[in-house]
């Protein structure tokens, strides 16, 4: 009987699909996300204290502030985390409220679209880890495991400062 229960438990675990991508976080509140594009680093801060540090990847043409849709740049400036996508094609993602009013005005003055849909996200569904070079369309990418941690720690409304 004991063996039957062990086999049943094993099948139940397999049927559940393994560990959940939704983690719990009970530590200090993340009060700001800081991104340094040149250093390819991102920090989750509580006040001035770094809670976590991550290596990141950026848009495929990361130098400079995002100006128009399709330019491959990652925005620079102060934004906010404004949404989350638990069903992202990139494992999990949290949205950045780019473009802001200034971004829209500059793009309109030039007769172009500023683009949008800028996120912090994991890797494509087919990949468990990040690639070796900047590859996104302007987003900030981390590993899937790191994204699970970030998704749990960073709440909507958190400011994000993206430095050149």
C-alpha positions as CSV (number, residue, x, y, z in Angstrom):
1,X,0.0,0.0,0.0
2,X,2.9,2.4,0.8
3,X,4.4,1.9,-2.6
4,X,1.0,2.6,-4.3
5,X,0.8,5.9,-2.4
6,X,4.3,6.8,-3.4
7,X,3.6,6.1,-7.0
8,X,0.4,8.1,-6.9
9,X,2.3,11.1,-5.3
10,X,4.9,10.9,-8.0
11,X,2.3,11.0,-10.8
12,X,0.5,13.9,-9.0
13,X,3.8,15.9,-9.0
14,X,4.4,15.3,-12.6
15,X,0.8,16.2,-13.5
16,X,1.3,19.6,-11.8
17,X,4.0,20.6,-14.2
18,X,6.7,21.1,-11.6
19,X,7.4,24.2,-9.5
20,X,5.3,27.4,-10.1
21,X,6.8,30.4,-11.8
22,X,4.9,32.6,-9.3
23,X,7.1,33.1,-6.2
24,X,6.3,34.8,-2.9
25,X,8.3,37.7,-1.5
26,X,8.1,38.9,2.1
27,X,11.1,41.1,2.4
28,X,11.6,44.9,2.3
29,X,9.5,46.8,-0.2
30,X,11.2,47.6,-3.5
31,X,11.0,51.4,-3.6
32,X,12.9,51.9,-6.9
33,X,14.4,50.0,-9.8
34,X,17.7,51.4,-11.1
35,X,19.0,50.4,-14.5
36,X,22.5,51.3,-15.8
37,X,22.5,50.6,-19.5
38,X,26.3,51.1,-19.9
39,X,27.1,48.7,-17.1
40,X,24.3,46.3,-18.2
41,X,23.1,46.1,-14.5
42,X,19.8,46.5,-12.8
43,X,19.2,46.9,-9.0
44,X,16.1,46.6,-6.9
45,X,16.4,49.1,-4.2
46,X,14.7,49.7,-0.8
47,X,15.6,53.4,-0.2
48,X,19.3,53.5,-1.0
49,X,20.0,49.9,-0.1
50,X,20.3,47.4,-3.0
51,X,18.2,44.3,-2.3
52,X,19.2,42.5,-5.5
53,X,21.5,43.1,-8.5
54,X,21.1,41.6,-12.0
55,X,23.0,41.4,-15.2
56,X,20.7,42.5,-18.0
57,X,20.4,42.6,-21.8
58,X,18.9,45.5,-23.7
59,X,17.5,46.4,-27.1
60,X,19.5,45.3,-30.1
61,X,20.8,48.9,-30.6
62,X,20.9,50.1,-27.0
63,X,22.9,53.3,-27.3
64,X,20.8,56.4,-26.7
65,X,17.3,57.1,-25.6
66,X,14.4,55.3,-27.4
67,X,13.1,57.7,-30.0
68,X,10.9,55.8,-32.4
69,X,9.2,52.4,-32.8
70,X,11.6,49.8,-34.2
71,X,14.9,51.6,-33.3
72,X,16.0,48.8,-30.9
73,X,16.8,51.3,-28.2
74,X,15.9,50.9,-24.5
75,X,14.4,54.2,-23.1
76,X,16.3,56.4,-20.7
77,X,14.7,58.4,-17.9
78,X,12.3,58.0,-15.1
79,X,9.2,55.8,-15.6
80,X,7.0,53.6,-13.5
81,X,6.1,49.9,-13.5
82,X,2.5,50.0,-14.7
83,X,1.4,46.4,-15.5
84,X,2.3,42.8,-15.4
85,X,1.8,39.9,-17.8
86,X,1.7,36.4,-16.3
87,X,1.3,34.9,-19.7
88,X,4.1,36.7,-21.5
89,X,5.8,35.0,-24.5
90,X,9.0,35.9,-22.5
91,X,8.2,33.8,-19.4
92,X,6.9,36.6,-17.2
93,X,7.0,40.4,-17.7
94,X,6.4,43.7,-16.0
95,X,5.6,46.8,-18.0
96,X,7.3,50.2,-18.0
97,X,5.0,53.2,-18.8
98,X,7.0,54.3,-21.8
99,X,6.2,56.4,-23.7
100,X,5.6,59.4,-21.4
101,X,4.2,62.7,-22.6
102,X,7.7,64.0,-23.5
103,X,8.5,60.9,-25.5
104,X,5.2,61.2,-27.4
105,X,5.7,64.9,-28.2
106,X,9.3,64.4,-29.5
107,X,8.2,61.5,-31.7
108,X,5.1,63.4,-33.1
109,X,7.3,66.5,-33.8
110,X,9.5,64.2,-35.9
111,X,6.5,62.5,-37.6
112,X,7.2,59.1,-36.1
113,X,5.6,56.7,-33.6
114,X,7.5,56.5,-30.2
115,X,6.7,52.8,-30.0
116,X,5.7,51.2,-26.7
117,X,5.3,47.8,-25.0
118,X,8.6,48.2,-23.1
119,X,9.0,45.5,-20.4
120,X,11.4,43.8,-18.0
121,X,11.1,40.2,-19.0
122,X,12.6,36.7,-19.1
123,X,13.7,34.8,-22.2
124,X,11.6,33.6,-25.0
125,X,9.4,30.6,-24.2
126,X,11.8,28.2,-25.9
127,X,14.8,29.4,-23.9
128,X,15.4,28.9,-20.2
129,X,18.4,31.3,-20.0
130,X,19.3,34.6,-21.7
131,X,21.2,34.9,-24.9
132,X,24.8,36.2,-25.0
133,X,24.2,39.6,-26.6
134,X,21.6,42.4,-26.5
135,X,18.6,41.0,-28.4
136,X,15.3,42.6,-27.4
137,X,13.3,45.2,-29.3
138,X,14.0,47.8,-26.5
139,X,13.1,45.8,-23.4
140,X,15.3,44.8,-20.4
141,X,15.9,41.0,-20.3
142,X,17.0,38.8,-17.4
143,X,17.0,35.0,-16.9
144,X,13.6,33.3,-16.3
145,X,14.6,32.4,-12.8
146,X,15.6,36.1,-12.1
147,X,12.3,37.3,-13.7
148,X,10.3,35.1,-11.3
149,X,12.1,36.9,-8.4
150,X,11.6,40.4,-9.9
151,X,7.9,39.7,-10.7
152,X,7.3,38.8,-7.0
153,X,9.3,41.7,-5.6
154,X,8.4,44.7,-7.8
155,X,4.9,46.1,-7.5
156,X,2.9,48.2,-10.0
157,X,3.6,51.9,-9.4
158,X,7.3,51.4,-8.5
159,X,9.5,54.0,-10.1
160,X,12.2,52.9,-12.5
161,X,15.2,55.1,-13.4
162,X,17.0,54.0,-16.6
163,X,20.4,55.7,-16.9
164,X,22.5,55.8,-20.2
